Amino acid sequence: MTINQEQRDRIASGKGFIAALDQSGGSTPKALKLYGIDESAYSNEDEMFALVHQMRTRIVTSPAFTGERILGAILFERTLDGSFAGKEAARYLWEDKRVVPFLKIDKGLEAEDGGVQLMKPIPGLEELLATAKAKGVFGTKERSVIKANNPAGIAAVLDQQFELARKVLAAGLVPIVEPEVDIKAPDKAAIEAELKRGILQRLDTIDPATPVMLKLTLPSVDGFFRELVEHRSVLRVVALSGGYSREEANALLARNPGVIASFSRALTEGLTAQQSDEEFNRALDASIQSIYEASIA
């Protein structure tokens, strides 16, 4: 199945970053709280997701949110089924904003075992990928977490990630492989060395004609992902903010040439439901500009 070449070119070589707007069930209450909406404002999951959709809609319909600085946006599955400004969410992003749409497809994490958290099974994966493709989605994102330097655990994470990546590629979509390293891990630098070795090994099994993307924790050693950035089977390397403040994440990102941001909480830091549209748009514009500058540094 063909990939949209214009979208692929934007992601491969465009200047900007990817906005992660894919908070799901577990992270939504925290995201809403930071946005100034307490848990007392909703009484069930549907009301909670309606409120977070309002937040996302306010972000993507803002005049600050355009393809001039934002290359792509990652959506939650419920968002894909919804709309922005009366248009299907993925189509609105691309047709109205020139922002390439991605979809978070993982269903959350298993309990920690061997220092890692694997992805939960994804029932109905083929149907989900077909629906995403039909709705104009370019790629997917799938997250695991690594908390300790256990080579067997790290290998299990990467085996699962690359097996899923091959299924995504077969469906005509571009996977974002995301083996997040916990920034609080005491042996973070050692984990990253083991992780990079394992990723390079598995990238050699990926056809450069159908490359993957990588979403990684900002490394302890500046420029540590250079071989991944330059690998012929990698379309783009993006970084997650991982609990760092926006200022910290931007500073680290700027020291890693070729890596661009894919921030979630750091992007929305400082935005609240109580702000006027003028205040909100000004705050979002400043956030986007700072992350853009760090991404092109």
N, C-alpha and C positions, 0 to 999 in steps of 0.2 A: 504494500500500500504506500502511496506516495506521501512525502512530507511536503508541506508548504515551503517552497524554496525561499520566498521573501522572508518568512518567519525564521527559517533556519539561518539565513544570512545575518539577520538582526541579532539573533542570540549568539552566533559564532563570533561576530566582529563589531557589533554595535557598542556605542559608548553609553554606559548607564548601569542599572542594576535590576534585580528581580525583587519585587515586593512580595513578601510571604503573608497572604491574607487567609491562611488556612487553619486558624485555631479551630480545634474540634471539641468534642464533648468534655474531655478532661481539662483542657486549657482555657475553655471559654469563660467560666466564672472569674478566673484571674484576669483575663483580658478585659472583661466588662468592668471589674473593680478598678483597674488602672484607668479606665475610661470614665470613671466617676459614676458607675451604675452598680449599686449594691445588690446583694442576693435577695434583699427584701422587695426588689422591683419586679421580680418574676416568681411564679409559683410552680412552674413545670418546665420541662425541656423545650417544648414548642415555643413558649414565651421567651425563654432564654435565647434560643436561636434566632427568633424574630428580632430581638434587641441587637444581637451581634451583627445580623444582616443589615440593620439600619446603620450601624457603625461603618461596616464595609462599604455600603452604598454611599455614605457621606464622603468616605475617602476617595473612591474611584470616580465619583461624579464631580469632585472638586476640580477647579481650573488648574490647580497645582499638579494634578495627577495626569500626566500625558506621556506619550512615547518619546518626547524629547530627552527625558532623563531616565525614564523607566522602560526597560526592555521587555519585561514580562511580569506576570502576577500569578501566584499559586492560589488556587481556589479550593475550598472545602467542598465535598460532594453535594451537600445541601445547597450551597451557593450556586453550583453548576445547574441545579434544577430550578433555581430562581431567576430573577431578572434584575437588571439595573436600568433605571430610567425607561421602563416599559419594553426593554429588549432582552433576549436571552443573555445571561451573564457573560459567557465566553465570547459571543458575537459582539456584544457591546464593547468589551475590552479591545478587540482587534479592529472592528469597523469604526468605532467612534474615537478611540484613544490611541490606536496603533501600538497597543501593548499585547504581547504574545501570551495567550492563556495556557496555564498548566493546571493539573488537577492532583491534589493529594489523594492517593489511592490506598494507603495503608489503613488498617483498622485499629491502630494503637499497638501497644507493646505487651509482650508476655512478661511475667514476673522475672526478676533478675535471677540468672543462673550462670555460674562460671564467670562472673564479672561482667556479663553483657545482658542486654534485653533484646531478644529477637522480635520480629514483627509477628503479630497474631495472624492466623490464616485469613485470607481474603476470599470469602465465598462470592460466587458470581463474578469472578475477575474478568472472564472473557466478555460477558455482557457489559460490564462497566467500561472496559476499554473500547468496545464497539460504540457505546453510547457517547463516550467522551470524544471519540474521533468524529462521529456524526454531528456533534455540537460545535465542532471547530476547535477542539483542544489540540495543542501542539505536543505537549509532553506531560509526564507524570512525576510525582515526587513520593518517595517511600522512605520512612525513617526507622533506623535502629539506634540503640545507644550502647556505648562501650564505657565501662566504669573502672576497669582494671586491666593490667597488662598480662592477660592470659592468652597466649597464642592460639590455643584451641578454641576459645570463645570468640576471638577476633576472626578466626578462619570460618567459624560457623555463621557469624554475621555476614561476612563477605560472600560466602557460598549462597546464602539465602538471597542476598541483595542482587547478585549477578544472575541467579536463576530467574528471579522476577524481572530483571532488566531485559533478559532475552525474550520473555513473553511480551513485554511492553513493545520492544522493537518489532516483534513479529506482527503486532497489531498496528504498525505504522505510526507509532508514537515514539518520542524521545524520553527515556527515563532519566530522572535525577536520582542517582544513587546517594543515599544520605546515611552513612555510618557515623553518627554524631559521637564525639568524644566528650565526656563530662568535663567541664572546665575545672571542676573541683577535684578531679582525680589526682592523687599525690604523685603518680608516675605518668602524668600526661605526656611528657616528651617521649618517654619510652613507648607508650601506646602508639603515638603518632608514627614512630619509626617502624614499628611492627605493622601498623595499618597501611602505611605507604608501600611497604614491601609487598604486602598481600594484594593491594589494589593493582600495582604494576604487573604482578604475576597474572592476574585475571584479565587485565586490559589486553594482554597479548592474545586472548581468545575472542576478542571483539573485532569484527570487521570494521576497518576505518571508514568504509562507505556508509556505515550505520553507527556513528559514534554515540557514546553515552555522555551525560553530564555528571559532575560530582558536586555534592554539597557537603562541605567539611567544616569542622570547628576551626577557628582561627588558630594557627599553629604556635607552639612555644618558641620555635626557631624561625626568624624572619626568612621568607623566601623558600621555606621548606618544601612547598608543593610545586616547585619549578618543573620537575620532570613530568608531573601530572598535567600541568598547564600546557606543556609542549607536546604531550603524547598525541599521536595521530588518531587514536581511538577515543579522544576526549573532545567534545564540542566546546565545553566551557567549564571552568571550575568556579563555583560560587561558595560564599562563606555564610554560615549562620552566626547570629550574634550570641547565642548560647548562654544568656544570662549576664553578659557584659552590658554596661550602660552604653548608650549610643556613642558617647564621647570616647570611651575605651575601645569599643568595637571599630569605630572609624580610624582611630590611631593605629590599631593593629592591622587593619585592612590595608591602609596606605603603605605599610611596610612589606606588603606581599604582592609584587607586580604580577599582573595578569589575572589575579583573582578579583572577582566583583562581589558585591554584597547580595545576599538574599535574606534580609532582616525582617523579623516579624515584630517582636516587642520593641526593639530599638527604633523601628520605623514609627510606631504609634506613640512612643514616649512623649508625654506632654500634651497629648490630645485628650480633650474631655467632652462629654455630652453637654456640659453646661456652657461651653464657649459659644459665642455668637458665630455665625458663618464667616464673618470677616476675621475674627480671632482664630478660628479653626483653620481656615485656609492659609493664614499667615504662618501659623505654627507648622502645618503640614509642609508648606513650601520650604521653610527653613530646614526641616528634617530631611526632606528629599534632596535639597541642595547639598547638605553636608555629607549625606551618604553617597550621592553622585560624585562629589569631589574626591572622596576617599576611594571610590571604585575606579576612577580614571587616573589616580595619582601615579 
